[in-house]
Amino acid sequence: MANFSSFHILFFLFITSGIAVSATVFTLKNNCPYTVWPGTLAGKGPKLGDGGFQLAQGASQQFTAPAGWSGRFWARTGCKFGASGNGNCVTGDCGGLQCNGGGAPPATLAEFTLVGDGGKDFYDVSLVDGYNVKLGIRPSGGSGDCKYAGCVADLNAACPNELKVMDPQNKVAACKSACLAFNKPEYCCTGAYSTPQTCLPTNYSKIFKQACPDAYSYAYDDQTSTFTCSGANYDITFCP
Ligand SMILES: *[C@@H]1O[C@H](CO)[C@@H](O)[C@H](O)[C@H]1NC(C)=O
């Protein structure tokens, strides 16, 4: 009888510690002075938050992702949805409240590849598809490098005219990447520019990099933009 219960206790400890190391909690927080509608897209693993939801000013929401999950989060702005969730957004739009794919660029992205089980997670903030809101990723409770990743500058204010996206009130709502605006190989790292050796920073990506040194400014941006951490949870803050 004694052996039987200690087996159960050990089994229980094994199960609970297994869950503790292999699941990751994302906390999405809206510090913007307006409502945002986060969009989520899973490359691998379950869809989080039904793909998209409303997040009022000051509100936060938590999601748990299993080991091996990969995907992205972004903020949508200026959304108008009907009762059934149909409608659209000025930036980051995916065609409804709940996204079944990515959002329309330009949008600042928080990207993750979770390993779990003590391995290194990878995360970054990407401006490769452009910028719409400030975004920060803060790991908590992990081990390793675990640095803050973010784009905390107002790139809409620094956006060159030819990259600006205006909202209906004629204010700058987002800033396109040069690839999105001009669709040229040297900006998109395609064709003759499809390797890290041939796709170099441009006058446009340099504007992004100068404003946000810790974020990806173009597809083959250097390794200063990718971060790693083991066993952490992550706070993703819009307008940190
Ligand atoms: C960037 O370079 C292109 C090509 O030389 C030029 O047309 C454009 O005006 C430049 N833009 C900025 C913001 O420097």
The ligand as an ORCA input file, in Angstrom:
! r2SCAN-3c Opt
* xyz 0 1
  C      16.249     56.407    -50.396
  O      16.959     56.135    -51.575
  C      16.157     56.200    -52.770
  C      16.997     55.695    -53.928
  O      18.274     56.266    -53.942
  C      15.670     57.645    -52.930
  O      14.861     57.738    -54.084
  C      14.852     58.019    -51.700
  O      14.455     59.391    -51.771
  C      15.662     57.808    -50.428
  N      14.744     58.002    -49.305
  C      15.138     58.449    -48.111
  C      14.074     58.572    -47.065
  O      16.290     58.717    -47.835
*
